[in-house]
Amino acid sequence: MNILQDGEQVMDIAKMGAGIGAGLAAIGAGIGIGRIGGAAAEGTARQPEAAEAIKGTSIVLSALIEGVCLFGVVVTLLIALGVGG
């Protein structure tokens, strides 16, 4: 018997994949925001007069990264809950 023929086992594999996907989305967002913070700190240290512009840009970029992470988590939750399929 092939493992992919049993419907319940397929859903279990889909839920496992959804959990892995949500974790990868969160890890990717953490790495991205960490890199933005490091670059902002370095930029402010090199050019203190541009600190306000750097801070504003880094906040906007962090918000965009968080939005992508939230989208990834929502999609994986929909897969895990079996919505739409």
C-alpha contacts under 8 A as a table, 3 or more apart, distances in Angstrom:
res1	aa1	res2	aa2	distance
1	M	5	Q	7.30
2	N	5	Q	5.52
2	N	6	D	7.71
3	I	6	D	6.19
3	I	9	Q	6.90
3	I	10	V	7.67
4	L	7	G	7.23
4	L	9	Q	6.95
4	L	10	V	5.81
5	Q	10	V	7.66
6	D	9	Q	5.49
6	D	10	V	6.42
7	G	10	V	5.10
7	G	11	M	6.39
8	E	11	M	5.14
8	E	12	D	6.26
9	Q	12	D	4.94
9	Q	13	I	6.22
10	V	13	I	5.13
10	V	14	A	6.16
11	M	14	A	4.87
11	M	15	K	6.08
11	M	80	A	7.95
11	M	82	G	7.99
12	D	15	K	5.12
12	D	16	M	6.21
13	I	16	M	5.05
13	I	17	G	6.13
14	A	17	G	5.02
14	A	18	A	6.06
14	A	79	I	6.92
14	A	80	A	6.51
15	K	18	A	4.92
15	K	19	G	6.21
15	K	79	I	6.85
15	K	80	A	4.46
15	K	81	L	7.73
16	M	19	G	5.15
16	M	20	I	6.30
16	M	80	A	7.85
17	G	20	I	5.04
17	G	21	G	6.03
18	A	21	G	4.94
18	A	22	A	6.15
18	A	76	T	4.56
18	A	77	L	6.64
18	A	79	I	6.18
18	A	80	A	5.64
19	G	22	A	5.18
19	G	23	G	6.22
19	G	76	T	6.90
19	G	77	L	7.94
19	G	80	A	7.57
20	I	23	G	5.10
20	I	24	L	6.15
21	G	24	L	5.11
21	G	25	A	6.13
21	G	72	G	7.43
21	G	73	V	7.46
21	G	76	T	6.26
22	A	25	A	5.11
22	A	26	A	6.29
22	A	72	G	6.41
22	A	73	V	4.81
22	A	76	T	5.90
22	A	77	L	7.80
23	G	26	A	5.19
23	G	27	I	6.14
24	L	27	I	5.02
24	L	28	G	5.96
25	A	28	G	5.16
25	A	29	A	6.20
25	A	69	C	5.27
25	A	72	G	5.94
25	A	73	V	6.72
26	A	29	A	5.14
26	A	30	G	6.18
26	A	69	C	6.04
26	A	73	V	7.82
27	I	30	G	5.07
27	I	31	I	6.21
28	G	31	I	5.16
28	G	32	G	6.10
28	G	69	C	7.73
29	A	32	G	5.04
29	A	33	I	6.05
29	A	65	I	5.97
29	A	66	E	6.33
29	A	68	V	7.98
29	A	69	C	5.92
30	G	33	I	5.30
30	G	34	G	5.99
31	I	34	G	5.08
31	I	35	R	6.17
32	G	35	R	5.19
32	G	36	I	6.27
32	G	62	S	7.84
32	G	65	I	7.09
33	I	36	I	4.99
33	I	37	G	6.13
33	I	62	S	5.66
33	I	65	I	7.23
34	G	37	G	5.09
34	G	38	G	6.18
35	R	38	G	5.09
35	R	39	A	6.08
36	I	39	A	5.16
36	I	40	A	6.00
36	I	58	S	6.22
36	I	61	L	7.71
36	I	62	S	7.28
37	G	40	A	5.06
37	G	41	A	6.13
37	G	58	S	7.16
38	G	41	A	5.18
38	G	42	E	6.18
39	A	42	E	5.06
39	A	43	G	5.97
40	A	43	G	5.04
40	A	44	T	6.04
40	A	54	I	6.10
40	A	55	K	6.89
40	A	58	S	6.66
41	A	44	T	5.15
41	A	45	A	6.14
42	E	45	A	5.07
42	E	46	R	6.21
43	G	46	R	5.12
43	G	47	Q	5.97
43	G	48	P	7.76
43	G	51	A	7.74
43	G	54	I	7.29
44	T	47	Q	5.11
44	T	48	P	4.84
44	T	49	E	7.71
44	T	50	A	6.65
44	T	51	A	5.15
44	T	54	I	7.10
45	A	48	P	5.82
47	Q	50	A	5.76
47	Q	51	A	7.17
48	P	51	A	5.32
49	E	52	E	7.70
50	A	53	A	5.50
50	A	54	I	6.18
51	A	54	I	5.10
51	A	55	K	5.97
52	E	55	K	5.08
52	E	56	G	6.20
53	A	56	G	5.23
53	A	57	T	6.18
54	I	57	T	5.21
54	I	58	S	6.06
55	K	58	S	5.20
55	K	59	I	6.20
56	G	59	I	5.24
56	G	60	V	6.37
57	T	60	V	5.22
57	T	61	L	6.20
58	S	61	L	5.08
58	S	62	S	5.98
59	I	62	S	5.08
59	I	63	A	6.17
60	V	63	A	5.14
60	V	64	L	6.34
61	L	64	L	5.09
61	L	65	I	6.26
62	S	65	I	5.12
62	S	66	E	6.15
63	A	66	E	5.03
63	A	67	G	6.16
64	L	67	G	5.05
64	L	68	V	6.42
65	I	68	V	5.19
65	I	69	C	6.26
66	E	69	C	4.99
66	E	70	L	6.07
67	G	70	L	5.07
67	G	71	F	6.17
68	V	71	F	5.05
68	V	72	G	6.25
69	C	72	G	5.08
69	C	73	V	6.23
70	L	73	V	5.10
70	L	74	V	6.13
71	F	74	V	5.16
71	F	75	V	6.19
72	G	75	V	5.21
72	G	76	T	6.22
73	V	76	T	5.16
73	V	77	L	6.10
74	V	77	L	5.04
74	V	78	L	6.19
75	V	78	L	5.10
75	V	79	I	6.34
76	T	79	I	5.00
76	T	80	A	6.09
77	L	80	A	4.91
77	L	81	L	6.04
78	L	81	L	5.20
78	L	82	G	5.98
78	L	83	V	5.29
78	L	84	G	7.80
79	I	82	G	5.05
79	I	83	V	6.41
80	A	83	V	7.93
82	G	85	G	5.96
